[in-house]
């Protein structure tokens, strides 16, 4: 099982960049929130695996997804310790941040192939730094991180669930030895500690995965100081090549999240001659 919360800002791109720069919020007018129109896309290419992905706004990339081989990938922001406005790096040779998950899902069958592909592929951040959790149906999993100067590494755990939030995991891998959260970390350390504690024992069932993700989600009752919500929660069953996702619809009067029914998306194996 691979689970993720997609936590993101509920404002427009202009308002988000102004907020991160410390500038007054612009009059948004008719500009929609950046994440107001997510897409679930299933691709059946002539030559390559069937994939099902979720994307916030870019049709050439993905925030997460699963392919017919049972490989799952999700991206996460890795800048919790230094919140800053995204830098427009512009198109370059190689893979931009949101293109990386699609690249892996479109070309790899398992985590070992994904790791080999990552070390071989040129990559760049189009905005804030990201990191990625990659897992396959055998249970092989790692977090892919790139540090300053292009340093690349795969972070694994010896036992229990592999967990990651929004700080660079290779800097602070031990949940018992974490810095204190502050206004810039957006509860990354506290959420990581909770995930690690809940995932330390037996393998998480799908329902236990859902409960664990809900325990670290963002809603209107969470004291974090940012217009951030858990916009969707996904649980991927890598044996069945499915992704079950519940979407955020708005806040209830008490600040709790109103959510859609959970929808199941499938990357079905194709019959080949």
N, C-alpha and C positions, 0 to 999 in steps of 0.2 A: 504494500500500500504506500502511496505517495500522496501526502496532503499538503495543501497550502491555503493561506489567507492572502488575498490580493488587497493589501491596504494602500490606499492612495487618496490624494486630495480630492475634495468635492467641488472645487472651484475651476474656473476657466484657466487656460494656459497663461493668459496675461496677468490674471490675479495671482496665480501661484508664483510666477517669476517675480512679480512686484513684492510679494510677501517675503520671499526668500532673500530679496535684495534689501529688505527693510524699507521699501518705498510704500507710499499710500496705495491702497487698492484702487484700481481703475474702475470706472463705470462700465460694468460688463455688458450692458445693453442686451443684445440677443445672442451673445457668445455663450455657447453651451459649455458646461464643465468638460474638461479634457476626457473624462472617462464615461460620459453620458451614453455613448453608443458602442458598447462592446460587440464583437462579432465572434460567433462560434463557426468554424470553417472545417469541413472535411474535404481533404484533397485525395483524389485517386489518380495519380500520375501514370503515364504509360510505362515508365521505367523507374521504379522506386516504391517504397512502402506507402501504404495508406496511412494518412495522419489525420488527427482531429486536434485542433488548436483553439485557444481563446486569445483574442487580441483586443487591446483597449482601443486602438485607433489606426494602426498601421497594418495594411493588408499584406505587406511583404515580410512581416515579422510575426512574433507571437510572444505572449507573456508566459504561456505554459501550454503543454499538450502531451499527447501520447500517440505512439504509432502502432501498427499492426504486429510488431515484434514484441511489444510490451516494454518499450523504452519510454520513460517519462522524463520531462524536463520542465523546470520552472525558473524564471528569473526573479531576483529580488534586488532592491536598492542596497548598496553596501557603503553608504555615506553617512550612517547615523552619527558617527563621531565628528563629523565636520559638515554640517548642513550648509549648502551654498547653492546659488543659482546655477542651473545647468549651463554648461559651456557648449555653444554650437560649434562642434568640431568640423562640421561640413562633411560631405561624402568623401571617402578616402578609399584606397585600395584595401580590400578585406571585408570583414563582417562587422556591421554596426551592432550595437547592444541588442536590439530587439530581433535582429536577423539570426543571431546565434542559436536560439532554440529551434527555429525552423530548419536551419542548416543541419543540426544534429538529428532531428526527427526525420528529415528527408533522406539522410544518407547512412544512418547507423542502425544496427540491430540490437546492440547491448552497450553497457557502460564501458566495457573495455575498448570497443570500437570508438565510442564517443571521446574517451580520453586521448586516444591516438589522434583522432581528428582535431581535437582542440590544440594539441601541441603543434600540429602541422599548419593550422590555419592562422592567417594574419587577422587580428582583431583590433577594434578601437571602440572607445566609449563616445557615444553621441549624446552627451549630457553628463549626469552624475555617474560615478562608478557603480557597476552592478556586479553581483555574483550569481551563481547558478547552482541549483541542486539537480543532479542527474541520477537516475536509478533505473534498474531493469527488473524483469520478472524473477530473476534468480536471487534478488536481494542485494546484489552488488550496487553500491551507491557512493557518491562523493560530491563535494562542493568544489566548484571551479572558481578560483579567485586570481585576479591579476592585481599586483601591487604597484607602487610607484616604480617608474623605470622599466615597466614591462615585465616585472617578475611574475611568473606563472606557476601555479601549484594546485594540486588536488588535495583536499582535506578530507580525511576519513575518520571513523571512530572504530575502536576495537570491539565494543559491545553496546547493546541498546540501540535505540533509534538515532539516526543521524538527523540532527536538528540545526536550523539556521534561521536567524532573523535578519537584522539590518546593520550589523557591525561585521568587520572582516573577521571571519572565524579563525584564521590562522594566528591572529593577534591575541584573541581571547577564547581559546577552545574549552577551558575548564569552567563549567557552570558554578563550581564552588569557589572560584577565584576571579570574580568579575569586578570591574570598576562600578562606581555608583552611577546611576542614570542621572542625566541632567536635561535641561531644556532642549538640547540638540540631539540627544540619543533617541528620543521618542519611545522610551520604555524598551529599547532593544534588549538590554541586559536582563531586565525583569522577565520579559516574554521568553527569552532564551532559557533562563533558569527554569521557568514553569514547564516548557516543552521537554527539557532534559529530564526533569524529575518524573514527569508522566511517562516518558518513553524509556525509562531505565530498566524496566522489568521485561515481561514477556512481550512478544510482538503485539502491536496495537491492532485490534479488529477495526473494521470500517466504522462502526459506531463509536468506539473509543477514540478513533482518529477525529471524528466530527466533534466529540465533546472536548477534546484537547484543543482543537483549533478555535472553538467557541470561547474557551477559557482565556485565550490571548487576543481575541478580536477587539476591534475598535468600534465603539458606538457612541451615541451622544452622552452617555453616562461616564465615559472614560475621561479622566482628568489628564489630558495631554497637551492642551493649549494650541492645537493645530486643527484646521478643518479637514480631518482625516477620518475615513470610515473603512471598514472591511467591505469592499465593493462586491466581492464574491468569495465564496469558499468552495474549493474543489477537492474531491477525494478521488484519486486515480487507482483503480484496481488493475495492476499491471499484468495479472494473470488473464483477465478478461479483456484487456485493452479498452477499458471504459473510463470516462471522466464524468463524475456526478457533481454538478455545480448548482449552488444556490446564490441568487443575485440580490444585492441590496436595493431596496425600492424607496427608502426614505426613513425618517425618524418618526416613531410613535410619540404621543404626548409626553410620556415619561422618559424619553430619550433613548429607549431601546430601539433596535433596528427592526424595520419591517422588511421582510424578505420574500422572494418568490418561492414557489415550490421547487424542490430540487429537480433538476433536469439531467438526464443521463445522455451523454454523447458517446458514440462508439467509433473506434477505428477498426472496422471489420477486416479480417484477413480476406484476401481476394483469391479466388480459385485460379491457379495458373496451369497452363498446359505443361 
